[in-house]
Amino acid sequence: MASLTLPPAPPNPRQDAIDLQKAFKGFGCDSTTVSNILAHRDSMQRGYIQQEYKTMYSEELSRRISSELSGNHKKAMSLWILDPAGRDATVLKEALSAESLDLKAATDIICSRTPSQLQIMKQTYYAKFGTYLEHDISQQTSGDHQKILLAYVGIPRYEGPEVDPTIVTHDAKDLYKAGEKKLGTDEKTFIRIFTERSWAHMAAVASAYQHMYDRSLQKVVKSETSGNFEVALITILRCAENPAKYFAKVSHPCYPLKRICKHHYLVARGKQPSFHVFDKVVFLYRA
């Protein structure tokens, strides 16, 4: 995936804090300067800026951004200054809130994360909101969709590249029996395999399935399942096969990913994409 374009020399976080304060002062906020600074810093640099800002001005940068900016720009910058786990937790909390329920967004986040990322994000979620992610998932989802999300956030999975060809073949056969060969669908088998196996293993299973049955496993999932349960399975499978392609695909409807990464969500150029577009990108792009 494309990385951030940073200044050639490491920026001074104290000077960034000073420049941000200048942008906040006066009649109206110089939002372009705010964007130009924050959108061209990586996660660690943004953390240093926040520390310096609080030390110098006795105020949280996040609070000042919230009071000075508005609309989509405020949402963008408020999320952008968080670390990846904090950003995931914040967007997930909103997506799982009854007032702004967005189960597809929640599914996209959860099923596109590695086990180690999920572990950190769950800890952050509890620290920020005082409730367990699993509790909110249970409250807002149901059926097979609920089962796969709870399993995916709860089961530790291997993250390395090694796979066992024998188990790969066995899983491909089990999925065939649970789907195409069966009248109806054995969802339990799909949930078990998709939530217990590593991405490298699932990519191998998809390849084996294509070779053995001359059919794409993604097409099988689409024909055998539906709704957010289907979204979860497809997200896991696409991230397993080609995560960069997946992120590019989900970001494509309004802005190609290359352009978004290059211009840092366009806000650095004074543009404000809708939050519907932004939230699909910012929680997926883990800079």
Beta strands, then each sheet from edge to edge (+ up, - down):
end
